Amino acid sequence: MLIQHTEKDNQGSFFIEEDNIILAEMDYSLSQTNTMIILHTEVDEALKGRNIGNQLLTRAVEYARVKQYKIIPLCPFVKSVFEKRPDEFKDVVKT
């Protein structure tokens, strides 16, 4: 599945769209301190069990690394993944 990205006016998302319907999305905002605040992740029931949330997170983390952003995980899903795998994400988590 193709994960797309959009960003405008310090707001953005990584998403999967099919037939003009967004089936999965991870929303974020950017602060002036080079910080990406991941706000929310949602995956349609049709995609449940396919590891889509983790795929969206992988893309977001790759983007943050390229842009040298730190991430604040306000989204409960992202926060839980960061807590379960701290070594994998320690370079991007804002402490």
Secondary structure, DSSP 4 states (H G I P E B T S, - for coil): -PPEEEEETTEEEEEEEETTEEEEEEEEEE-TTSEEEEEEEEE-GGGTTS-HHHHHHHHHHHHHHHHT-EEEE-SHHHHHHHHHSHHHHTTTB--
